[in-house]
Amino acid sequence: MNLIIGIILLLSLAVVFLLFRSTEILSVAKKKITHSFEDSNNSFNAITGVIFMVTSFIVVFWYSYDQFENYFLPMASQHAPEVEMLFWATMAVTFTVFLITQVMMFYFGYRYRYNKNRKAYFYPENHKLEIVWTVVPAIVLVGLVGWGLYKWNKIMGPPPRDAEIIEIVGYQFAWASRYPGPDNELGNANYKLIDVENIVGIDFTDTSSLDDFMPREIHIPKGKPVLFKIKARDVIHSVYLPYMRSQMNAVPGMPTQMWFIPTKTTAEMREETGNENFNFEIVCNKICGRAHFSMKHTVIVQEEWEYIKWKNEQKSWIEKNPDYYANFIKNNSTDVATLND
Amino acid sequence: MEITKTSTKPKVQEHDHHDDHHEQSFITKYIFSEDHKMIAKQFLISGIFWAIMGGALSSLFRIQLGFPDMDLTALSPIIGNWLTPQGKIDPEVYLALITMHGTIMVFFVLTAGLSGTFSNFLIPLQIGARDMASGFMNMLSYWFFFLSSIVMFISIFVEGGPASGGWTIYPPLSALPQAVSGSGMGMTLWLISMALFIVSALLGSLNYITTVINLRTEGMTFFRMPLTIWAFLVTAILGVLSFPVLLSAALLLIMDRSFGTSFYLSDIYIAGEALSNQGGSAILFQHLFWFLGHPEVYIVILPSLGITSEIIATCSRKPIFGYRAMVYSIFGIGVLSFVVWAHHMFISGMNPFLGSVFTILTLIIAVPSAVKAFNYIATLWRGNIVFTPAMLFSIGLVSFFISGGLTGLFLGNSVIDINLHDTYFVVAHFHIVMGSASFFGLFAGVYHWFPKMYGRMMNRTLGYIHFWVTFIGAYLVFFPLHYIGIAGFPRRYYSFTNFETGRIESFIDLNTFVSFAAIITFIAQFIFLFNFFYSIYRGRKASKNPWNSNTIEWTTPVEPGHGNWPGAIPKVERWPYDYSKPGSDKDFIPQNIPLSKTPESNMPDDSSR
């Protein structure tokens, strides 16, 4: 195998060398001056440009149409269609410009290729034209920006009051989630309390932490606003939910948040995609180390009644770890008081 | 230093002075040279070395992405312990590869290799100066870069591997060796290397600015400068204003890493231990980094646009359309590039209001960029186009600049960026608009000014083959990545086997295809290398002005010696774009031909040019 690769390389080198020598010698023999402009090469390049352009456009159109299902993800949150609307509007604008400019460029290359009997048109400036192509893009951009900002403020704005609050904590290389429990309030946490069992550092001297629970998978209700309170333990991570068109970085030392309204349950998505193993997943989307590529967490979207049922079945963290809690209270109560000061 | 002094003396003296100025030892001529042309060549060769390095690294990680099951044991003599026992690339090595690929390409090839080569080579030649304002500083600039290169090169081979937190080195990942092994010695060397690099960039940039402002020959007013010089000037200004900010960011990171400060670190629990650092902000680093990082993108692309402007005008045998508009748009891009940095941080957790501000500013910068693209196309219109290899690469650049610039409208709009941020869409965007476009500027420049550098011509046929393989190849590599990005595939993933159940199959073929195209394109660059090095010695002898160009570097001898012009420096009498002027029997009138000698083609508004 190595020998074959070696021979191929050697042969290609020889070909390159021969091409070099023969064209050099040929051009000397033809007594061409080095800047002889009009030759078959010039037409060859002009025509190849046009062929390249036409072929590329055909391939791009075909692939974009044929593979649409493959690259366009189903939308599973309330704001996703709004984001996609702007995305495809931008696509329409940019693709039109792309088409016009590339066609003009390669066509001009072909149409105005060198001819020694013709002289180029001395055309240094045209203020009207320049103003037009400054102002028109500016107006189009104002439209895109205005549209974008309107949606941006809505999506990034304050979450509705009745949002389900869930804490998401990223660490190398997994995610943890914590629900506030029946009192609807997340208890305090402190990174100095983190250990192997208490992975998000819940402070149990805060009574609102006593009913907090930490499930294996995140469950969220369809049709209700969900607010993720996002933290990171070690390095920056990013909570990315491609089907929800939602993303927010998890930054150590700086809590962040994002909210959205799921519109499709996991079961519905399984039906839609025809994949019975389908799951929504939080994927990490900020380089975070060795296993960055496998840092993910399952998110299960349920009908609201299913969700409430599931939530009521969950046991609080201290109920599952009574020994840890007893020890914590015995050892840490005074320390924690000072930590929190 | 003497040279710069003489240029203010009367011309006769200069002449005499330069006739006895040719005795140079090997060391002062080729190594510690103060001659701008030699320094330019030094930067070019170093840049080529780094480009091969960066390309080879990318081929390695493309193998991992495109052929994840391939057994690379055959490569073990070269890459040794970078492989797992199964003959696959180790996940941390993968991260190191992408980090080094990014660092090398952005800084060592497209900043030092591009600006270093062409600013050095063309500024004195095109404005009519004997050399740079300070030849000594210029030499220091190269040797600081060399030192920086050596440190970066060593870092690839240290225990624990080179830096592996991405070329953006966001802390805490880059600050904590516990987080990834590349953040140990490798990261320390990365920071030292970048500090040296910044010194080099500043020495170079200050020199370029001074030279352009002070050493223009008689008659070379600002608005008679070729667009290359405008681009280099603005690039240098951007460098001077932004690189110190990167230095400060790096210094603070060094403090956090080695001296226990908490500029970027807060509330961290890692490797079973809660660190004592509190009160720092990881976002602060991102602000500082991108305050350099975004102008850096323009530091990379502006020189290429300048080179392209010059080549497109020359090879269309037509004045560049809207010269002044081009100058103003270079300035517009330069100024705006300082106020758009946070569009890299829309979802970093910064205040969404900042996101709104930066969306507006970011989309404004699209306007001057659009003006430039339209002006290039208008220049081609009704031209008399000569497809030299340099011209082909310039047209390729414009094509990339448009394709990649347009995808910027998606990413610059914060709301669309929520979904596309850090996906392959971003990778596609910047590899086309700043990677490929700048590389094409570099190639165009080398093909165009090779005769001036080495007094010989490069082979055209090989140039054409190189262009078509590279142009088609680059599109085949980077265009498909848009689809993968729209599908929400994150970048910097070692593998997609664990990614969302049922989605891994969707792009296996496409990824294999992209890797295949990438490796072919990389190998095709050896055609260029052969052509380049072989032509230095065996290329056909060049004539004085092989492209019939107007700018005054073509009035020097075929191989300009020390001081560039053996006699007096030519006086500049007109703007550089008098191509195909009506009335003139030739299709070009060089800048040093006075209007009084061309009464047949003079125009009423000539004096304003």
Chai-1 contact restraints between the chains, C-beta under 6 A:
chainA,res_idxA,chainB,res_idxB,connection_type,confidence,min_distance_angstrom,max_distance_angstrom,comment,restraint_id
A,V16,B,I527,contact,1.0,0.0,6.0,A-B,restraint_1
A,V16,B,F530,contact,1.0,0.0,6.0,A-B,restraint_2
A,L19,B,T461,contact,1.0,0.0,6.0,A-B,restraint_3
A,F20,B,N459,contact,1.0,0.0,6.0,A-B,restraint_4
A,F20,B,L462,contact,1.0,0.0,6.0,A-B,restraint_5
A,T23,B,T461,contact,1.0,0.0,6.0,A-B,restraint_6
A,T34,B,M457,contact,1.0,0.0,6.0,A-B,restraint_7
A,T34,B,S543,contact,1.0,0.0,6.0,A-B,restraint_8
A,T34,B,P546,contact,1.0,0.0,6.0,A-B,restraint_9
A,H35,B,P546,contact,1.0,0.0,6.0,A-B,restraint_10
A,F37,B,V386,contact,1.0,0.0,6.0,A-B,restraint_11
A,N42,B,F387,contact,1.0,0.0,6.0,A-B,restraint_12
A,N45,B,F387,contact,1.0,0.0,6.0,A-B,restraint_13
A,N70,B,S506,contact,1.0,0.0,6.0,A-B,restraint_14
A,Y71,B,Y483,contact,1.0,0.0,6.0,A-B,restraint_15
A,Y71,B,I486,contact,1.0,0.0,6.0,A-B,restraint_16
A,Y71,B,A487,contact,1.0,0.0,6.0,A-B,restraint_17
A,L73,B,G488,contact,1.0,0.0,6.0,A-B,restraint_18
A,V83,B,V415,contact,1.0,0.0,6.0,A-B,restraint_19
A,F87,B,I416,contact,1.0,0.0,6.0,A-B,restraint_20
A,T90,B,L409,contact,1.0,0.0,6.0,A-B,restraint_21
A,T90,B,F410,contact,1.0,0.0,6.0,A-B,restraint_22
A,T94,B,L406,contact,1.0,0.0,6.0,A-B,restraint_23
A,T94,B,L409,contact,1.0,0.0,6.0,A-B,restraint_24
A,F98,B,L406,contact,1.0,0.0,6.0,A-B,restraint_25
A,T101,B,I402,contact,1.0,0.0,6.0,A-B,restraint_26
A,M104,B,I377,contact,1.0,0.0,6.0,A-B,restraint_27
A,M105,B,I377,contact,1.0,0.0,6.0,A-B,restraint_28
A,F108,B,L380,contact,1.0,0.0,6.0,A-B,restraint_29
A,F108,B,W381,contact,1.0,0.0,6.0,A-B,restraint_30
A,G109,B,I385,contact,1.0,0.0,6.0,A-B,restraint_31
A,Y112,B,R382,contact,1.0,0.0,6.0,A-B,restraint_32
A,Y112,B,G383,contact,1.0,0.0,6.0,A-B,restraint_33
A,Y112,B,I385,contact,1.0,0.0,6.0,A-B,restraint_34
A,R113,B,I385,contact,1.0,0.0,6.0,A-B,restraint_35
A,Y114,B,N384,contact,1.0,0.0,6.0,A-B,restraint_36
A,Y114,B,I385,contact,1.0,0.0,6.0,A-B,restraint_37
A,Y114,B,V386,contact,1.0,0.0,6.0,A-B,restraint_38
A,R118,B,N384,contact,1.0,0.0,6.0,A-B,restraint_39
A,K119,B,S580,contact,1.0,0.0,6.0,A-B,restraint_40
A,A120,B,R317,contact,1.0,0.0,6.0,A-B,restraint_41
A,A120,B,K318,contact,1.0,0.0,6.0,A-B,restraint_42
A,A120,B,G383,contact,1.0,0.0,6.0,A-B,restraint_43
A,A120,B,N384,contact,1.0,0.0,6.0,A-B,restraint_44
A,A120,B,S580,contact,1.0,0.0,6.0,A-B,restraint_45
A,Y121,B,R382,contact,1.0,0.0,6.0,A-B,restraint_46
A,F122,B,S580,contact,1.0,0.0,6.0,A-B,restraint_47
A,F122,B,K581,contact,1.0,0.0,6.0,A-B,restraint_48
A,F122,B,P582,contact,1.0,0.0,6.0,A-B,restraint_49
A,P124,B,P319,contact,1.0,0.0,6.0,A-B,restraint_50
A,E125,B,G322,contact,1.0,0.0,6.0,A-B,restraint_51
A,E130,B,G322,contact,1.0,0.0,6.0,A-B,restraint_52
A,E130,B,A325,contact,1.0,0.0,6.0,A-B,restraint_53
A,W133,B,F374,contact,1.0,0.0,6.0,A-B,restraint_54
A,T134,B,V371,contact,1.0,0.0,6.0,A-B,restraint_55
A,P137,B,V367,contact,1.0,0.0,6.0,A-B,restraint_56
A,P137,B,A370,contact,1.0,0.0,6.0,A-B,restraint_57
A,A138,B,V367,contact,1.0,0.0,6.0,A-B,restraint_58
A,L141,B,L363,contact,1.0,0.0,6.0,A-B,restraint_59
A,L141,B,A366,contact,1.0,0.0,6.0,A-B,restraint_60
A,V145,B,T359,contact,1.0,0.0,6.0,A-B,restraint_61
A,V145,B,I360,contact,1.0,0.0,6.0,A-B,restraint_62
A,V145,B,L363,contact,1.0,0.0,6.0,A-B,restraint_63
A,G148,B,T359,contact,1.0,0.0,6.0,A-B,restraint_64
A,G148,B,N413,contact,1.0,0.0,6.0,A-B,restraint_65
A,G148,B,V415,contact,1.0,0.0,6.0,A-B,restraint_66
A,L149,B,S356,contact,1.0,0.0,6.0,A-B,restraint_67
A,K151,B,V415,contact,1.0,0.0,6.0,A-B,restraint_68
A,W152,B,S414,contact,1.0,0.0,6.0,A-B,restraint_69
A,W152,B,V415,contact,1.0,0.0,6.0,A-B,restraint_70
A,M156,B,P352,contact,1.0,0.0,6.0,A-B,restraint_71
A,Y191,B,D267,contact,1.0,0.0,6.0,A-B,restraint_72
A,Y191,B,Y269,contact,1.0,0.0,6.0,A-B,restraint_73
A,Y191,B,A274,contact,1.0,0.0,6.0,A-B,restraint_74
A,K192,B,A274,contact,1.0,0.0,6.0,A-B,restraint_75
A,I194,B,Y269,contact,1.0,0.0,6.0,A-B,restraint_76
A,R233,B,Y269,contact,1.0,0.0,6.0,A-B,restraint_77
A,D234,B,I268,contact,1.0,0.0,6.0,A-B,restraint_78
A,D234,B,I270,contact,1.0,0.0,6.0,A-B,restraint_79
A,V235,B,P172,contact,1.0,0.0,6.0,A-B,restraint_80
A,V235,B,L173,contact,1.0,0.0,6.0,A-B,restraint_81
A,V235,B,A179,contact,1.0,0.0,6.0,A-B,restraint_82
A,I236,B,Y170,contact,1.0,0.0,6.0,A-B,restraint_83
A,I236,B,A282,contact,1.0,0.0,6.0,A-B,restraint_84
A,P242,B,G488,contact,1.0,0.0,6.0,A-B,restraint_85
A,R245,B,N419,contact,1.0,0.0,6.0,A-B,restraint_86
A,Q247,B,I347,contact,1.0,0.0,6.0,A-B,restraint_87
A,Q247,B,I418,contact,1.0,0.0,6.0,A-B,restraint_88
A,Q247,B,H421,contact,1.0,0.0,6.0,A-B,restraint_89
A,M248,B,I347,contact,1.0,0.0,6.0,A-B,restraint_90
A,N249,B,I347,contact,1.0,0.0,6.0,A-B,restraint_91
A,N249,B,S348,contact,1.0,0.0,6.0,A-B,restraint_92
A,N249,B,G349,contact,1.0,0.0,6.0,A-B,restraint_93
A,V251,B,A282,contact,1.0,0.0,6.0,A-B,restraint_94
A,V251,B,G349,contact,1.0,0.0,6.0,A-B,restraint_95
A,P252,B,P172,contact,1.0,0.0,6.0,A-B,restraint_96
A,P252,B,D267,contact,1.0,0.0,6.0,A-B,restraint_97
A,P252,B,I268,contact,1.0,0.0,6.0,A-B,restraint_98
A,G253,B,S266,contact,1.0,0.0,6.0,A-B,restraint_99
A,G253,B,D267,contact,1.0,0.0,6.0,A-B,restraint_100
A,M254,B,G349,contact,1.0,0.0,6.0,A-B,restraint_101
A,T256,B,G349,contact,1.0,0.0,6.0,A-B,restraint_102
A,N275,B,G502,contact,1.0,0.0,6.0,A-B,restraint_103
A,N277,B,T501,contact,1.0,0.0,6.0,A-B,restraint_104
A,N277,B,G502,contact,1.0,0.0,6.0,A-B,restraint_105
A,N279,B,T501,contact,1.0,0.0,6.0,A-B,restraint_106
A,E281,B,E500,contact,1.0,0.0,6.0,A-B,restraint_107
A,N285,B,D422,contact,1.0,0.0,6.0,A-B,restraint_108
A,N285,B,P490,contact,1.0,0.0,6.0,A-B,restraint_109
A,I287,B,G166,contact,1.0,0.0,6.0,A-B,restraint_110
A,I287,B,R492,contact,1.0,0.0,6.0,A-B,restraint_111
A,G289,B,A179,contact,1.0,0.0,6.0,A-B,restraint_112
A,G289,B,V180,contact,1.0,0.0,6.0,A-B,restraint_113
A,R290,B,P91,contact,1.0,0.0,6.0,A-B,restraint_114
A,R290,B,E92,contact,1.0,0.0,6.0,A-B,restraint_115
A,F293,B,Y493,contact,1.0,0.0,6.0,A-B,restraint_116
A,F293,B,Y494,contact,1.0,0.0,6.0,A-B,restraint_117
A,F293,B,S495,contact,1.0,0.0,6.0,A-B,restraint_118
A,S294,B,N498,contact,1.0,0.0,6.0,A-B,restraint_119
